[in-house]
Amino acid sequence: MMIVFAVNTRSFLTVDNLVAVIAQNAALFIVAIAFAILLMAGYVDLSVGSTMALAGVAAGLAFNSVGVVPGIMAALIVGLAVGVFNGLLIGRFGMSALIVTLGVLAAARGIAMTLAPDSIYGFPDAVRVLGAGSFLGVPYIVWIAVAVAAAGLFVMGITPIGRHVLAIGVNPRAAFLVGIPVKRVVFALYAVVGLAAGLSGLVMVARLDSAPSGTLGLGFEVTVLTAVLLGGVPFTGGRGSLWKVLLGVWFIAIIKNGLTLMNVGPEVANVVSGCVLILAAGLETLQHVLRRRL
């Protein structure tokens, strides 16, 4: 894909453009890391887009009323609170992950639109610096995405938590019998996903320099799920690699950027992403069939 776009557009294969691709998709990178770990455990969260919107609105209101630092804290606290709520109902009380997170998807969006029927803007200059500023020539939000990715890779690759997550995804009953605190781990994973969604909402508000409650994070859960599935994490959990997930996110980001540079509309990019996801699922099925025959 990168070779095709490099041949067809002069500006694609430049450092500035590739850094801009990461900056434009920093929120996706942040949420995809936490979402992938949750999916490896066999659970899903469809409320991340609405959580982003609610956290972004909370940040925007705080920015304009009490200051920048309280606004940042508001976004993180709101995201964490939604994640804790999901974790309690799903991890502690055993409710359906699909039903709970679908309900939270609708409720969080509704609360966000109630708090801010119109887009919030007019933030302090420090917010614009966070969204558009840079350090050593790299945007701040890219540094944030890199830090989150590094933390996720460390946790899954070095600590016992990574093995516990995969064990729960393979067989939660067996994981419990060998001493893994399944309910506690699932609760913590949902809390982390909520925190990541809150951070992503903050990043998006800083980039846009506004907090549109109706459109912020709209459909984001589908994009995240697509990236994670493209990265090889099965919907049933039990296996996966965060390195491959990062490649899945990069693939979607490259498609959108390359087609935009070629003056192709976003609708076509969505069609291409959907077709690629179906192709990836077909290739995985074919791989399983070949393994059985061999």
HELIX and SHEET records of a PDB file:
HELIX    1   1 MET A    2  ASN A    8  1                                   7    
HELIX    2   2 VAL A   15  GLN A   24  1                                  10    
HELIX    3   3 ALA A   26  MET A   40  1                                  15    
HELIX    4   4 VAL A   48  SER A   65  1                                  18    
HELIX    5   5 VAL A   68  GLY A   87  1                                  20    
HELIX    6   6 LEU A   88  ARG A   92  3                                   5    
HELIX    7   7 ALA A   97  LEU A  115  1                                  19    
HELIX    8   8 ASP A  125  ALA A  132  1                                   8    
HELIX    9   9 TYR A  140  ILE A  158  1                                  19    
HELIX   10  10 PRO A  160  VAL A  170  1                                  11    
HELIX   11  11 PRO A  172  LEU A  177  1                                   6    
HELIX   12  12 VAL A  182  LEU A  208  1                                  27    
HELIX   13  13 PHE A  220  LEU A  230  1                                  11    
HELIX   14  14 LEU A  242  LEU A  261  1                                  20    
HELIX   15  15 PRO A  266  ARG A  293  1                                  28    
SHEET    1   A 2 ILE A 120  TYR A 121  0                                        
SHEET    2   A 2 SER A 210  ALA A 211 -1                                        
SHEET    1   B 2 SER A 134  PHE A 135  0                                        
SHEET    2   B 2 VAL A 138  PRO A 139 -1                                        
END                                                                             
